[in-house]
Amino acid sequence: MRNLSFGHTFVYKDDVDTDVIIPARYLNTQSLEELASHCMEDIDVNFAHEVKEGDFIVAGKNFGCGSSREHAPLAIKASKIRAVIAKSFARIFFRNAINIGLVIVENDKLPDETKKGDKLELDLDGGIIKNLTTGKEYTFAPYPKEIQELVKAGGLVNYTKQKMGVK
């Protein structure tokens, strides 16, 4: 059985830093709902109101640059985004995203050929992204098996609990 996801896109440029993903003025909260309600608001005031479960963020290079705070991928995940697809990711953001179970995919062509609202199909197991709006198809290297398991478990903490048999 293939791991398929469908959703619409929110498209951003290069160098989206963690301070615009979740502005620093909201870092004093641990509420995931509160973080989600302010996600992306400094570059897209409508994001929190328009995003639907299963949607995608598509961006240029160096997504998640800036500080190493885990709040940024947490805010995105709490927004019910299915995956972030970008040309490249800041390394600490990449690791934080994987650690919390946020799906992130690198592809250097899709961000330039996608518009806000395009409908995507993501096949994580097959390494294929289809833009159902334009009919174009893109490939990426699927995660190694261990990373797939970690993401499917919902992140490192849940994965570790499962491996240890802890509830």
Secondary structure as GFF3:
##gff-version 3
##sequence-region A 1 167
A	DSSP	beta_strand	4	11	.	.	.	ID=ss1
A	DSSP	alpha_helix	18	21	.	.	.	ID=ss2
A	DSSP	three_ten_helix	24	26	.	.	.	ID=ss3
A	DSSP	alpha_helix	32	38	.	.	.	ID=ss4
A	DSSP	alpha_helix	47	50	.	.	.	ID=ss5
A	DSSP	beta_strand	56	59	.	.	.	ID=ss6
A	DSSP	alpha_helix	71	78	.	.	.	ID=ss7
A	DSSP	beta_strand	83	86	.	.	.	ID=ss8
A	DSSP	alpha_helix	91	100	.	.	.	ID=ss9
A	DSSP	beta_strand	103	106	.	.	.	ID=ss10
A	DSSP	three_ten_helix	110	113	.	.	.	ID=ss11
A	DSSP	beta_strand	119	123	.	.	.	ID=ss12
A	DSSP	beta_strand	128	131	.	.	.	ID=ss13
A	DSSP	beta_strand	137	139	.	.	.	ID=ss14
A	DSSP	alpha_helix	145	152	.	.	.	ID=ss15
A	DSSP	alpha_helix	156	164	.	.	.	ID=ss16
###
